[in-house]
């Protein structure tokens, strides 16, 4: 894993996997209190090359794709990233 961020409102941890070029969401199972073994559901989303950094800002994930010279801004909708509404900013490095 390259980087991670926790989003309290979704009770989810988002992890960047630079090897398989995916964003992984680990969402705590509703009702989990910490008194029992950890329980979560996992979702995975494809990303581009060189994901090195992720941040959570105002209901969005900001993902820095170094090798693509791109910042991806992904809104969080219905408990998950909505890549269909994502914005991309390409820069010259």
N, C-alpha and C positions, 0 to 999 in steps of 0.2 A: 504494500500500500504506500502511496506517495504522500497523501494528505487526507485529512478528515475534518468534518465539522458536525456538530450536534445541533439539531433544530428542535428546541423544546416544545414548540406548539404542535409538532408532528410526532413527538417522542421517537425521533428517528436519527440515526447516525448515517451520514453519507460519506463513503470512502471512494477515493480515486485509485483505481488499479491500473498502473501504467503498463503492465505487461499484457493484459488482455484488452486494454483500451476501453474499459467499462467503468461506469459509475454504479456503485452498489449502495442500496438503501437497506439498512437494517432497522426495522420498526419494532419497537417493543410491543408485545402482545397487550391489547387492552386488558386492564385489570391486574397487570403484573405489578406487584408491590415491592419486590426485592427480598421478600421473605422466602421465596421458593426459587428453584433453579431458573436461570435466565431463559426467557422465552421470547422469540422474535420471529418476524416474517422477513424474508429477503426478496428484493426485487433488483434486477440489473438492467442497465440502460447502456447502449453503445455510445462511445465517445470517439473523438478524433485522436490524432497522434500527439504524444508528449504532454498529457495532462499533468501539471505539476502543482496546482494550487486550487483550493476551493474555499469560498466564503459564503456566508448566509447574510443577506442584507435585505431587509424590508420585504420578506416574502418571496425572495428570489435566491437562486444559487448562482454565483459568479464563478466560472471555471476558466482557468488560464490554460490554453493549449499551446505550449511553447513551440513545438515543432511545426504547428500550423500557423503560428503568428496570429492567433485568434483568441478573443475573449468571448465566451458564450454566457449569455444571461438567460437563465431558465426560470420561469415562474413556477411556483409551487401551487398546484391546484388539486383539490380533492385528495389530499394526503400524499401526493407524489409529484415529481418534476413533470412538467408538461412541455416536452420538446417540440411539439407542434406550434407552440407560441414563443419559442426561443428566438432571441436576437443574437446576431453575431457581429462582432467588431473585429475587422481584420486590420493589422498594422504591419509596418515594414520591419519589425523586430527591434 
